[in-house]
Amino acid sequence: MQRILPILLAVASTTLAKPSTEWAKLAQNPMADVFQLPIEQQFNGGFGHKNGVEYVLGFKPSMASDVSPNWVMINRLDVPFIYRPSIEPGSPDDHGLGDTTYESFYGPNGLRTFYWGIGPLLQLPTATDTGLSSQKWSAG
């Protein structure tokens, strides 16, 4: 039994290492045919009248779909939740959902050193607090 355990550990570590590197490559490939749900946190210092910290928690789901063997369509959504200290003394802090951004673009499929795509970007005024919103629809 003492001789078998090191062999099993060596085989298990070799088998587990290979898929993790493949997943790491897929995670870095913006055109990979996978569903991703990155969650990002940002701390922006020096904000407001007391040099407070603005906090942004962003949910950024992304889904790629093959349109043809050579082309892929990427759909991304950016939904930020924001806490922002008050700008003026006596005014309340702003917090809630920020404006939502949606982008969809087409690009060539496969691994490459340079990725490109073309498509629309829409910003929707979905903020729950007027201090967190541009209060305008935007497209590009």
GUROTOR-423682 format. One record per residue: z negated, x negated, y of N, C-alpha, C in turn; residue number from 1. Coordinates in nm, 2 decimals. Atoms other than C-alpha are relative to their C-alpha. Layout:
# GUROTOR-423682
Z	X	Y	Z	X	Y	Z	X	Y	NUM
...
END
This chain:
# GUROTOR-423682
0.00	-0.08	-0.12	0.00	0.00	0.00	0.00	-0.09	0.13	1
0.01	0.09	-0.12	-0.08	-0.29	0.24	0.14	-0.06	0.03	2
-0.13	0.05	-0.03	0.28	-0.42	0.20	0.10	0.11	0.05	3
-0.09	-0.11	-0.04	0.45	-0.08	0.25	-0.02	0.04	0.14	4
0.02	-0.04	-0.14	0.28	0.00	0.58	0.07	-0.08	0.10	5
-0.08	0.07	-0.10	0.43	-0.28	0.78	0.15	0.02	0.00	6
-0.14	-0.04	0.02	0.77	-0.20	0.64	0.03	0.13	0.06	7
-0.02	-0.14	-0.06	0.74	0.17	0.74	-0.01	-0.01	0.15	8
0.01	0.02	-0.15	0.62	0.07	1.09	0.12	-0.06	0.06	9
-0.12	0.07	-0.05	0.92	-0.16	1.13	0.12	0.09	0.00	10
-0.12	-0.09	0.01	1.17	0.10	1.02	-0.02	0.11	0.10	11
0.02	-0.11	-0.09	1.01	0.37	1.23	0.02	-0.04	0.15	12
-0.02	0.05	-0.14	1.01	0.16	1.55	0.14	-0.03	0.02	13
-0.14	0.02	-0.01	1.37	0.06	1.49	0.07	0.13	0.02	14
-0.07	-0.13	-0.01	1.48	0.43	1.44	-0.04	0.07	0.13	15
0.04	-0.07	-0.12	1.28	0.55	1.74	0.05	-0.07	0.12	16
-0.05	0.07	-0.12	1.40	0.28	1.98	0.15	0.04	0.03	17
-0.14	-0.02	-0.02	1.77	0.36	1.93	0.02	0.13	0.07	18
-0.02	-0.12	-0.07	1.76	0.73	2.03	-0.05	0.00	0.15	19
0.06	0.00	-0.14	1.54	0.66	2.34	0.10	-0.08	0.09	20
-0.09	0.07	-0.09	1.80	0.41	2.47	0.13	0.09	0.03	21
-0.11	-0.09	-0.02	2.08	0.67	2.42	-0.04	0.11	0.10	22
0.05	-0.10	-0.09	1.87	0.93	2.60	-0.01	-0.06	0.14	23
0.01	0.06	-0.13	1.81	0.68	2.88	0.14	-0.02	0.07	24
-0.14	0.01	-0.05	2.19	0.62	2.92	0.04	0.14	0.04	25
-0.04	-0.13	-0.04	2.24	1.00	2.92	-0.07	0.05	0.13	26
0.08	-0.04	-0.12	1.97	1.05	3.19	0.06	-0.07	0.12	27
-0.05	0.07	-0.11	2.14	0.80	3.41	0.15	0.04	0.03	28
-0.14	-0.04	-0.02	2.49	0.95	3.37	0.01	0.14	0.06	29
-0.01	-0.13	-0.06	2.55	1.23	3.62	0.10	0.09	-0.06	30
-0.10	-0.09	0.06	2.84	1.36	3.42	-0.03	0.03	-0.15	31
0.04	-0.02	0.13	2.65	1.38	3.09	-0.01	0.15	-0.03	32
0.00	-0.14	0.04	2.68	1.72	2.91	-0.14	0.03	-0.05	33
0.14	-0.03	0.03	2.30	1.78	2.92	-0.06	0.09	0.11	34
0.07	-0.07	-0.10	2.06	2.01	3.10	-0.12	-0.09	0.05	35
0.11	0.08	-0.05	1.82	1.82	3.33	-0.08	0.08	0.09	36
0.09	-0.06	-0.10	1.52	1.94	3.52	-0.09	-0.10	0.06	37
0.08	0.10	-0.07	1.40	1.66	3.74	-0.10	0.07	0.10	38
0.10	-0.05	-0.09	1.08	1.73	3.94	-0.04	-0.12	0.09	39
0.03	0.11	-0.09	1.04	1.51	4.25	-0.11	0.03	0.09	40
0.10	-0.01	-0.10	0.75	1.45	4.48	0.02	-0.09	0.11	41
-0.02	0.08	-0.12	0.77	1.32	4.83	-0.12	0.01	0.09	42
0.11	0.00	-0.10	0.49	1.22	5.06	0.05	-0.07	0.13	43
-0.06	0.05	-0.13	0.61	1.17	5.42	-0.12	-0.01	0.10	44
0.11	0.03	-0.09	0.34	1.01	5.64	0.04	0.01	0.15	45
-0.02	0.01	-0.14	0.30	1.02	6.02	0.06	0.13	0.05	46
-0.06	-0.12	-0.04	0.38	1.39	6.05	-0.10	0.09	0.08	47
0.09	-0.09	-0.08	0.24	1.64	6.31	-0.08	-0.07	0.10	48
0.07	0.06	-0.11	0.00	1.59	6.59	-0.12	-0.09	-0.05	49
0.10	0.09	0.05	-0.26	1.42	6.37	0.05	-0.11	-0.10	50
-0.06	0.10	0.10	-0.02	1.19	6.18	-0.03	0.03	-0.14	51
0.03	-0.05	0.13	-0.07	1.40	5.87	0.11	-0.04	-0.10	52
-0.09	0.03	0.11	0.12	1.38	5.54	0.07	0.13	-0.04	53
-0.09	-0.11	0.05	0.41	1.62	5.46	0.02	-0.02	-0.15	54
-0.02	0.01	0.14	0.44	1.70	5.09	0.11	0.09	-0.04	55
-0.12	-0.07	0.05	0.76	1.81	4.92	0.00	-0.01	-0.15	56
-0.01	-0.01	0.15	0.77	1.92	4.55	0.14	0.06	-0.03	57
-0.14	-0.05	0.02	1.14	1.95	4.45	0.03	0.02	-0.14	58
-0.05	-0.03	0.13	1.27	2.12	4.14	0.15	-0.01	0.02	59
-0.14	0.03	-0.02	1.63	2.00	4.09	0.07	0.02	-0.14	60
-0.07	-0.01	0.13	1.79	2.15	3.77	0.15	-0.03	0.02	61
-0.14	0.04	0.01	2.13	2.02	3.68	0.06	0.03	-0.13	62
-0.06	-0.03	0.12	2.37	2.14	3.42	0.15	-0.04	0.00	63
-0.14	0.04	0.01	2.70	1.98	3.31	0.07	0.08	-0.11	64
-0.08	-0.07	0.10	2.97	2.17	3.12	0.14	-0.06	-0.01	65
-0.14	0.05	0.02	3.30	2.04	2.98	0.09	0.12	0.03	66
-0.10	-0.10	-0.04	3.59	2.23	3.14	0.12	-0.03	-0.09	67
-0.11	0.04	0.09	3.85	2.03	2.93	-0.05	-0.13	-0.06	68
0.05	0.12	0.06	3.83	1.72	2.72	-0.01	-0.12	0.11	69
0.00	0.11	-0.10	3.89	1.51	3.04	-0.08	0.03	0.13	70
0.07	-0.04	-0.13	3.70	1.71	3.31	-0.13	0.07	-0.03	71
0.14	-0.06	0.01	3.34	1.82	3.36	-0.03	0.07	0.13	72
0.05	-0.07	-0.12	3.18	2.07	3.60	-0.15	-0.01	0.00	73
0.14	0.02	-0.02	2.84	1.99	3.73	-0.06	0.11	0.10	74
0.06	-0.09	-0.09	2.61	2.26	3.88	-0.14	-0.05	0.02	75
0.14	0.04	-0.04	2.29	2.16	4.07	-0.06	0.09	0.10	76
0.08	-0.09	-0.09	2.02	2.35	4.25	-0.11	-0.09	0.05	77
0.11	0.07	-0.06	1.76	2.20	4.48	-0.09	0.11	0.06	78
0.10	-0.10	-0.05	1.45	2.42	4.53	-0.13	-0.07	0.04	79
0.12	0.07	-0.05	1.18	2.26	4.75	-0.11	0.09	0.03	80
0.13	-0.07	-0.04	0.82	2.37	4.79	-0.06	-0.10	0.09	81
0.04	0.09	-0.11	0.68	2.22	5.11	-0.13	0.03	0.06	82
0.12	-0.01	-0.08	0.35	2.16	5.28	0.02	-0.09	0.12	83
-0.03	0.08	-0.12	0.39	2.05	5.64	-0.12	0.02	0.10	84
0.10	-0.01	-0.10	0.10	1.98	5.88	0.05	0.06	0.13	85
-0.04	-0.06	-0.12	0.11	2.16	6.21	0.05	-0.10	0.10	86
-0.05	0.09	-0.10	0.31	2.00	6.49	-0.08	0.00	0.13	87
0.08	-0.01	-0.12	0.10	2.13	6.78	-0.14	0.03	-0.03	88
0.15	-0.03	0.03	-0.28	2.15	6.80	-0.02	0.15	0.01	89
0.03	-0.14	0.00	-0.40	2.50	6.72	0.09	0.08	-0.08	90
-0.10	-0.08	0.08	-0.09	2.61	6.53	-0.03	-0.02	-0.15	91
0.04	0.02	0.14	-0.12	2.67	6.16	0.10	-0.09	-0.08	92
-0.08	0.09	0.08	0.02	2.44	5.89	0.11	0.09	-0.07	93
-0.10	-0.08	0.07	0.35	2.55	5.73	0.00	-0.04	-0.15	94
0.00	0.03	0.14	0.37	2.58	5.35	0.08	0.11	-0.07	95
-0.08	-0.10	0.08	0.60	2.76	5.10	0.13	-0.06	-0.05	96
-0.13	0.04	0.05	0.95	2.76	4.97	0.09	-0.04	0.11	97
-0.10	0.04	-0.10	1.21	2.57	5.17	0.14	0.06	-0.03	98
-0.14	-0.05	0.02	1.59	2.63	5.20	0.05	-0.06	-0.13	99
-0.06	0.03	0.13	1.77	2.62	4.86	0.14	-0.05	0.02	100
-0.14	0.06	-0.01	2.08	2.40	4.82	0.06	0.01	-0.14	101
-0.07	-0.01	0.13	2.34	2.47	4.55	0.13	-0.08	0.02	102
-0.13	0.08	0.00	2.63	2.23	4.47	0.06	0.01	-0.14	103
-0.08	0.00	0.13	2.90	2.25	4.21	0.12	-0.09	0.03	104
-0.11	0.09	-0.02	3.16	1.98	4.16	0.07	-0.03	-0.13	105
-0.07	0.04	0.11	3.43	1.88	3.92	0.03	-0.15	0.00	106
-0.03	0.14	0.01	3.49	1.52	3.80	0.05	-0.04	-0.13	107
-0.04	0.05	0.13	3.63	1.31	3.52	-0.12	-0.02	-0.09	108
0.10	0.01	0.11	3.44	1.31	3.19	0.00	-0.14	-0.05	109
0.02	0.13	0.07	3.31	1.00	3.01	-0.08	-0.10	0.08	110
0.08	0.11	-0.06	3.12	0.68	3.08	0.09	-0.09	0.08	111
-0.07	0.08	-0.10	3.24	0.48	3.38	-0.10	-0.08	0.09	112
0.09	0.07	-0.10	3.10	0.24	3.64	-0.01	0.07	0.13	113
0.00	-0.08	-0.13	3.19	0.47	3.93	0.03	0.14	-0.03	114
-0.02	-0.15	0.02	3.15	0.85	3.92	0.04	0.06	0.13	115
-0.03	-0.08	-0.12	3.31	1.09	4.16	0.03	0.14	-0.04	116
-0.02	-0.14	0.02	3.35	1.46	4.20	0.04	0.07	0.13	117
-0.04	-0.08	-0.11	3.48	1.73	4.43	-0.04	0.14	-0.02	118
0.05	-0.14	0.01	3.34	2.07	4.51	-0.08	0.04	0.11	119
0.08	-0.05	-0.11	3.14	2.29	4.74	-0.15	-0.02	-0.01	120
0.15	0.00	-0.01	2.78	2.27	4.86	-0.04	0.11	0.09	121
0.05	-0.11	-0.08	2.59	2.57	4.99	-0.15	-0.02	0.03	122
0.14	0.00	-0.03	2.26	2.58	5.17	-0.04	0.14	0.04	123
0.04	-0.14	-0.02	2.08	2.92	5.16	-0.13	0.00	0.07	124
0.12	-0.01	-0.08	1.81	3.01	5.41	-0.11	0.08	-0.08	125
0.09	-0.07	0.09	1.55	3.10	5.14	-0.15	-0.03	0.03	126
0.14	0.04	-0.03	1.24	2.96	5.31	-0.09	0.12	0.03	127
0.10	-0.11	-0.01	0.93	3.17	5.31	-0.07	-0.01	0.14	128
0.07	0.03	-0.13	0.81	3.02	5.65	0.11	-0.05	0.09	129
-0.10	0.04	-0.10	1.03	2.99	5.96	0.00	-0.15	0.04	130
0.01	0.14	-0.03	0.90	2.64	6.02	0.05	-0.09	-0.10	131
-0.05	0.08	0.11	1.04	2.52	5.69	0.15	0.02	-0.02	132
-0.13	-0.04	0.02	1.39	2.66	5.74	0.09	-0.03	0.12	133
-0.10	0.02	-0.11	1.71	2.59	5.94	0.04	0.14	0.05	134
-0.03	-0.14	-0.02	1.75	2.98	5.93	0.15	0.02	0.02	135
-0.14	-0.02	-0.01	2.12	2.93	5.89	0.06	-0.03	-0.14	136
-0.08	0.03	0.12	2.37	2.94	5.60	0.09	-0.12	0.03	137
-0.09	0.12	-0.02	2.56	2.61	5.56	0.08	-0.02	-0.12	138
-0.10	0.03	0.11	2.86	2.51	5.35	0.07	-0.13	0.03	139
-0.08	0.12	-0.02	3.05	2.19	5.30	0.07	-0.04	-0.13	140
END
